[in-house]
Amino acid sequence: MKDYENIVVWLDYFNKTITRAKGRRLTRERCVFDPSLSELEAAAQAAGLTVTGSESTVRFPRRPFVRSGYIAVSKSDSTKSSILDRISSKLVAQREKKKKKIAS
């Protein structure tokens, strides 16, 4: 049964190594290399979204040979693309912060 209250956000939407034909939804500048599910959840919460569920053992339909994962975010008045933009900005910022921490 389709859940009309949530939006599914796949990890592959933000993976810099995947082409758009294979499922990436944003430009490479707005993506990171191999995001993890915990990073995605933290970025969604930092963007002010409510994560209602997650699944780590599922496979993205365009890449059935690789295990991926997704989070379910409660639907707001925003479109899916604007929600992805908000999450990606927080995800990239988290990676930059982590990179600076490692360098120092």
Contacts in CASP RR format, 6 or more apart in sequence:
PFRMAT RR
TARGET T0000
AUTHOR 0000-0000-0000
METHOD contacts of the structure
MODEL  1
MKDYENIVVWLDYFNKTITRAKGRRLTRERCVFDPSLSELEAAAQAAGLT
VTGSESTVRFPRRPFVRSGYIAVSKSDSTKSSILDRISSKLVAQREKKKK
KIAS
3 72 0 8 1.000
4 75 0 8 1.000
5 52 0 8 1.000
5 74 0 8 1.000
5 75 0 8 1.000
6 52 0 8 1.000
6 53 0 8 1.000
6 72 0 8 1.000
6 73 0 8 1.000
6 74 0 8 1.000
6 75 0 8 1.000
7 72 0 8 1.000
7 73 0 8 1.000
7 74 0 8 1.000
7 75 0 8 1.000
7 80 0 8 1.000
7 83 0 8 1.000
8 70 0 8 1.000
8 71 0 8 1.000
8 72 0 8 1.000
8 73 0 8 1.000
9 40 0 8 1.000
9 44 0 8 1.000
9 70 0 8 1.000
9 71 0 8 1.000
9 72 0 8 1.000
9 73 0 8 1.000
9 83 0 8 1.000
9 84 0 8 1.000
9 87 0 8 1.000
10 23 0 8 1.000
10 60 0 8 1.000
10 68 0 8 1.000
10 69 0 8 1.000
10 70 0 8 1.000
11 35 0 8 1.000
11 36 0 8 1.000
11 37 0 8 1.000
11 40 0 8 1.000
11 60 0 8 1.000
11 68 0 8 1.000
11 69 0 8 1.000
11 70 0 8 1.000
12 18 0 8 1.000
12 22 0 8 1.000
12 23 0 8 1.000
12 24 0 8 1.000
12 60 0 8 1.000
12 62 0 8 1.000
12 63 0 8 1.000
12 68 0 8 1.000
13 23 0 8 1.000
13 24 0 8 1.000
13 25 0 8 1.000
13 26 0 8 1.000
13 84 0 8 1.000
14 24 0 8 1.000
14 25 0 8 1.000
14 26 0 8 1.000
14 30 0 8 1.000
14 31 0 8 1.000
14 32 0 8 1.000
14 35 0 8 1.000
14 40 0 8 1.000
14 84 0 8 1.000
14 87 0 8 1.000
14 88 0 8 1.000
14 91 0 8 1.000
15 24 0 8 1.000
15 31 0 8 1.000
15 32 0 8 1.000
15 33 0 8 1.000
15 34 0 8 1.000
15 35 0 8 1.000
16 24 0 8 1.000
16 28 0 8 1.000
16 31 0 8 1.000
16 32 0 8 1.000
16 33 0 8 1.000
16 34 0 8 1.000
17 33 0 8 1.000
17 34 0 8 1.000
18 24 0 8 1.000
18 63 0 8 1.000
21 62 0 8 1.000
22 62 0 8 1.000
22 63 0 8 1.000
23 60 0 8 1.000
23 62 0 8 1.000
23 63 0 8 1.000
24 31 0 8 1.000
25 81 0 8 1.000
25 84 0 8 1.000
26 84 0 8 1.000
26 85 0 8 1.000
26 88 0 8 1.000
30 85 0 8 1.000
30 88 0 8 1.000
30 89 0 8 1.000
30 92 0 8 1.000
31 88 0 8 1.000
31 92 0 8 1.000
32 39 0 8 1.000
32 91 0 8 1.000
32 92 0 8 1.000
32 95 0 8 1.000
35 91 0 8 1.000
37 54 0 8 1.000
37 56 0 8 1.000
37 69 0 8 1.000
37 71 0 8 1.000
39 91 0 8 1.000
39 94 0 8 1.000
39 95 0 8 1.000
40 71 0 8 1.000
40 87 0 8 1.000
40 91 0 8 1.000
41 51 0 8 1.000
41 54 0 8 1.000
41 71 0 8 1.000
42 90 0 8 1.000
42 94 0 8 1.000
43 87 0 8 1.000
43 88 0 8 1.000
43 90 0 8 1.000
43 91 0 8 1.000
43 94 0 8 1.000
44 51 0 8 1.000
44 71 0 8 1.000
44 73 0 8 1.000
44 87 0 8 1.000
44 90 0 8 1.000
45 51 0 8 1.000
46 90 0 8 1.000
46 94 0 8 1.000
47 83 0 8 1.000
47 86 0 8 1.000
47 87 0 8 1.000
47 89 0 8 1.000
47 90 0 8 1.000
48 86 0 8 1.000
49 73 0 8 1.000
49 74 0 8 1.000
49 76 0 8 1.000
49 83 0 8 1.000
49 86 0 8 1.000
49 87 0 8 1.000
50 73 0 8 1.000
50 74 0 8 1.000
51 71 0 8 1.000
51 72 0 8 1.000
51 73 0 8 1.000
52 72 0 8 1.000
52 73 0 8 1.000
52 74 0 8 1.000
53 71 0 8 1.000
53 72 0 8 1.000
54 69 0 8 1.000
54 70 0 8 1.000
54 71 0 8 1.000
54 72 0 8 1.000
55 69 0 8 1.000
55 70 0 8 1.000
56 67 0 8 1.000
56 69 0 8 1.000
57 67 0 8 1.000
57 69 0 8 1.000
58 67 0 8 1.000
58 68 0 8 1.000
58 69 0 8 1.000
58 70 0 8 1.000
59 65 0 8 1.000
59 66 0 8 1.000
59 67 0 8 1.000
59 68 0 8 1.000
60 66 0 8 1.000
60 68 0 8 1.000
60 69 0 8 1.000
60 70 0 8 1.000
73 83 0 8 1.000
76 83 0 8 1.000
78 86 0 8 1.000
END
